[in-house]
C-alpha cells in the first residue's frame, strides 16, 4: 500500500536500533535499500541490502560515497538521515569539544549527506527526504548541544522543503521521544527500574518502539504522503502534547 516497490531508499545509521527497524520496514514494503553506517560490523548483520561504509563528519568521504551509491543503484527515491549520537548531559557538562562533536555528527553530518544526494534527486525528478530529529528539537529535555543540533535539522529540513518543492523534493522531520533500543542497555544494567520511571512522563505509559518510528518514516517517504512537506511529526508517545506528571501530581493531586 505504500507504493514503494522497487524504490531506492538510502538510510544512514542503518546498523543501529532505529536503523535496523528502518531497513526491515522498507524491505517489507518492497523497496531497494542502501544501508549506510560508519561501522562495517553493524552492516554485516543486515541482509537483502546494498551497503556503504563512510563517516558522515568527513564531507569528502560522504560525497564520494553518495556518488558511488548513485552510480551503482541510481538516485535515491527516498533519503533517510537517521545517523546521530549524544551523551546524557546538562549545561555544566557542555564544553567546546562536546559542542563541536555533537553539531558535527548530528547537524553538519546531515548537511554533508543531503548536499550531494539532493542534486542527484533533483536531476532524477525529485524524491523524499526524511530527517530523524528529536523531541529535543521542540523542547528541552537535557543534552543541550544535541538539542541545538536537532533543532538545526528542523530548520534545515524546512529550507529544503521550501526551496526545492518545485524540484519535486519533499522534506520532513520525525521527532522521536525515548525509543527502546540497545542504547538503553548499559543504563538499565545500572538501574533496572529506569524504564518504569521514564514511562511515567509519557501519556501512553511507555517508550516508543523503533518499528513505530520506522512506520512513520515509511509513510513520509511514500506517495501516501505526497502532499506532506516541511512538517515535523513527533513520534513520542505523547510527550510533547503536555506535561502528564504536572497534570497528574499538581493539578489532579
Protein Blocks (a to p, Z undefined) as FASTA:
>chain_A
ZZpghiacddehklmmklmmmmmmmmmnopacddddfblklmmmpghiacddddfklmkl
mmmmmmmmmmmnopafbdcdfbccdddddfklpcfklmmmmmmmmmmmmmmmmmmmmmmm
mmnopacddddddfklmpceejjllmmmmmmmmmmmmmmmmmmmmnopacdddddddddd
fklmmmmmmmmmlmmmmmmmpmnlpacdfklmmmmmmmmmpmklmmgghiacddeehmmn
ocfklmmmmmmZZ
